[in-house]
Amino acid sequence: MYKRKLLVVISLIGVLIGAYFVVQFYQIFFWSNTTFNNEASYVFIDRDDTIDSLEVQLLPLLKSVDRFLLAAEKKGYVSRIRPGKYKLVPEMGNNELINVLRSQRQTVSVVFNNQERLEDLAIRVADQIEPSAKELLETFKDKNFLKEHGFTEENALSMYLPDSYNVFWDATPEDFRSLMLKNYKRFWNKNRITKAKQQDLTPNEVYILASIVHKESVKKEEQHRIAGLYLNRLKKRMRLQADPTVIFALKRASNDFDLQIKRVLYKDLRINSPYNTYKIGGLPPGPITMPDLSAIEAVLNPEQHDYLYFVVSPKQGVHVFAKDLVQHNKNKKEYVKWVNKLKIYR
C-alpha cells in the first residue's frame, strides 16, 4: 500500500512538473506578449541594429521583453536579425513575433516629385527608406553606372520619374536605383520613343525640355501649347530664351538652390552658363527640375501652332502667346507694367 501511495505521489509530482514546463513553454512561445491595442505597430530594424537595440524598440510594445529574448535565443534569432520594416499586431505570441521579424518585411510607399537636383532627390528619398542621403547620392552619381546606361551626371535626374513606388524600407541604394531604372525603361516604351523621335528628341532630351515646360506652367491645359512653342523654336534653330533656365543658372552659380527669384532682369541674361538658354543654342545639358509626367506627355504630344513667343499675362497664372515679335513686345509691355505695379523688382 505504501509503495502504491508513493508511486501516486511521484506520478502527481511528475504531472505537476510536466504541467509547469508545458505552461512555461506556452507562456514563452505562444501566449500573447503584446501590450498595444491599436490596429498595428511597426518596428524598423537598421542594417547595423543588434538584439540590444531591437530590445529598446520592443520595450513599450511587449509585456515581457525577457520572455521574448528567451524565445529569440531558443529559435536562433538573436544572431540572425534581419533589417527591414515589420508589422506587429495585437495578441501576438513570441513565436509569431519572431517569425514575422524573421521573414515578413513590409514595403513603404516612396513618393517624390519636382526635385531640382539629385541632391534634393537623395534627401527626399532618404526621409522614406533606411539608406542615408549621402549613400543614395553616391549611388545616383556612380559614373560607371551612368556611362553604362547612357546618362551623364548632368542629365542623370532624367532616370527618375515622379510617382509613388513600393520599396522595401531596408532596400540598398543600388536596389532603389535598379527599381528606378526598371521603371524608366518601362515608361519609355516603343510608343513614347517613337513620339520622341518625331520631335527629333531622345528620351533624356524630352525630359529636359519637359522640365522647362513644367517650370513655365504646371497647368496641364497650357503645357501642350508651351511645349509646342519651344519645339517650334528648336526647329527654327532659335534660342529657347527660357527664363526658368536663367534662374536655374543663377542658383547653380551661387550654389544656393533656395534662392527666390520672382523676376529675371536683363543683367541676369548675361550669365555665362550652359543652362542659360539666352546664350546657348538648343537644350541645356540637363533638366532644371523633375517635371510632372503631364509635362513629359506635353512634349511628346505638343499642340500644333505657329507661336514663337509668350509671356505671363496680367491675369496671374496664365500666359499670352504671339506668333511674331511685334505682338510679343506689346504683350511684354503689359507684363512689365503689371510687375512694376506689384513692385516685383527681383
Buried (B, 14 or more C-beta within 10 A) or exposed (E): EEEEEEEEEEEEEEEEEEEEEEEEEEBBBBBEBBEEEEEEBEBBBBEEBEBEEBBEBBEEBBEBBEBBBBBBEBBEBBEEBBBBBBEBBBEBBBBBBBBBBBEEBBBBEBEBBBBBBBBBBBBBBBEBBBBEBEBBBEBBBBEEBBEEEEBEBBBBBBBBBBEEBEBBBBBBBBBBBBBBBEBBEEEBEEEBBEBBEEBEBBBBBBBBBBBBBBBBBBEEEBBBBBBBBBBBBBEEEEBBBBBBBBBBBBBBBEEEEEEEBEBBEEEBBEBEBBBBBBBBEEBBEBBBBBBBBBBBBBBBBBBEEEBBBBBBBBEEEEBBBBBEEEBBEEBBEEBEEBBEEEEEEE
